[in-house]
Amino acid sequence: MDWKKHFSQQILERGQNYYELDAVEIINASGDHIDANVRGNDFYNLRITFKDNQITSMYCDCPYEGNCKHLAATLYYADNHPEILNHNHNVENILNGVCEDDLRKFLLQEFSNDANLFNRFKVFINSEVDDDFYINKLKMSFSNSVNVIKFIDDDMDSLIEHKQFDLVFTLCDLLIIYLEELYDKDDWYSFDYILDKLDTIAIRIFNLGEEKKTLDFLANIILNNDNLYILDMLTDTYSRIGDVEKLFENHYGGIE
């Protein structure tokens, strides 16, 4: 994986220094993401996501607006500890050796102790999804932008995959409120990053066959939100999948 092309030479040198100083703490890692804390002037949280062994996104909540030394340090760590991304637990072989009663007993215990796991399982089996769980979880994540990004990447991605579109759009409405808070705080990097993810979500759901719901969601924001940056991005999103001129004509055409 040629990740160094995403960084300047100066940032690479500083990132390597941070790695060599053992400043990187891996919180969670798999074949598609790394969550880490890096110790600098403060402790900074970050997420790096992958697809087909290529980086798809990187975010750190440090003040530097871009691909920073903390991200580089984490990738140096991953280079030197490849096992964190290449888990091979022989899951299928293990499951084949477990009887149904033991598996049921294990799941009952884990579901009782882990609401996140239980709700992911409900989504997976298309059981009745607890909307309030995901709404409250997203609201709780608003204290830290990295947690919001993790929620989008993990929870909302799973909900979209399992066609929970009404809930996803409810969560998107909450993200619009969060974006307005980021705007008021002048946190432009987080604002742009999360707004871009909203654009991706809308296009993805549209392409999954939910054209009307997607256009209605975007139209409601475009016609009722007064943040120009949000309007510019989501108007552009609408224009790529619908007739934005007709939208404005229908809404404002009868107003003198």
C-alpha positions, 0 to 999 in steps of 0.5 A, a space after each residue: 500500500 503506497 500511503 506515503 504519497 498522501 503526505 508531505 516529506 516534512 509530515 512523514 518525518 514528523 510522523 516517523 518520529 512520533 511512531 519511534 517515540 511510541 506515541 501511537 496507541 491502536 484502539 481498534 483495527 481490522 482489514 477495513 479501518 484503524 482507530 487510534 490515539 496519538 500522543 502529541 501536544 494533546 491526545 488526538 483521535 483518528 480513523 483511517 479506512 481502507 478498501 482493497 488495501 487502499 486508503 479511502 479516507 483519513 481523519 484526525 481531530 488535531 488542529 492541523 487541517 489535512 493529512 497530519 503527522 498523527 495519521 502518518 505515525 499510525 500508518 508507520 505503526 501499521 507498516 511495522 505491525 501488519 498483523 493488526 490489519 491481517 487478522 486470520 482467526 479461522 472464524 469459519 473453522 471455529 464456528 464449524 466446531 461449535 454446537 448450536 447450544 454453545 453458540 446460543 449461550 455465548 450470544 445470549 451472554 454477549 447480547 446482554 452485555 453489549 447493546 451495540 452488538 445486539 443492535 448490529 445483529 438485529 439489523 443483520 437479521 432484518 429484525 425490528 430495528 431500535 430507532 431510538 438506540 441509533 438516534 441516541 448513539 449518534 447524539 452521544 457521539 456529537 462530543 467528538 467528531 471522530 466518534 461521529 465519523 465512526 458512527 457514519 462509517 460503521 453504523 450508518 453503513 450497516 443500516 444502508 446495507 440492510 435498507 433501513 433508509 427511513 432511519 438513515 435519513 432521520 440520522 442525516 437530519 441530525 447530522 445537519 444540526 451537528 454540521 451547523 454546530 461545527 460551522 458556528 465553532 469554525 471547525 471547517 475541516 470537520 464540517 467539510 469532511 462530514 458534509 462530504 460524507 452526507 453527499 456520498 450517503 445521498 448518492 448511494 441511497 439514490 443508486 439503491 433505488 430510493 430516488 424519491 426519498 433521497 430527492 425529498 430529503 435533499 429538497 427539504 434541506 435546500 428549501 429550508 436551511 439557511 447555511 450557505 455552505 450546506 446549501 451549496 453542497 447539497 444543491 450540487 448533490 441534488 443537481 447530479 441526480 435530479 432537476 434542481 431548476 424544476 425544484 426551485 421553479 415549483 417552490 418559488 414559481 407561485 410567489 410574486 
